[in-house]
């Protein structure tokens, strides 16, 4: 259970850092976080179910997927901001 909480805390910190990296629009960051969390929870639940820990797998998958999606979305937002402003 400690590993689960540690993984969730790390994923949440990564997501927060990704959200703070961009000063402009965060539409892609939010969209990426939601999509990644949903996909991660589904895949994590399926994989976790195979080992008898479906809820833990879904929680970890959701956290990791959300953080990853937020990072990708943040990069897209940053790129869009650079294209709009020229820097």
JOKAZI-V443405 format. One record per pair of residues at least 4 apart in sequence whose C-alpha atoms are under 6 Angstrom apart, sorted by the first residue. I is the first residue (numbers start at 1). GAP is how many residues later the second one is. Records with the same first field share a line. If there is no record, write none. Layout:
# JOKAZI-V443405
I: GAP + GAP
This chain:
# JOKAZI-V443405
8: 55
11: 52 + 53 + 56
14: 53
15: 52 + 55
18: 53
28: 4 + 45 + 49
29: 41 + 44 + 45
32: 4 + 37 + 38 + 41
33: 4 + 33 + 36 + 37
36: 4 + 29 + 30 + 33
37: 4 + 25 + 28 + 29
40: 4 + 21 + 22 + 25
41: 4 + 17 + 20 + 21
44: 4 + 13 + 14 + 17
45: 4 + 9 + 12 + 13
48: 5 + 6 + 9
49: 4 + 5
57: 4
58: 4
61: 4
62: 4
65: 4
66: 4
70: 4
82: 4 + 5
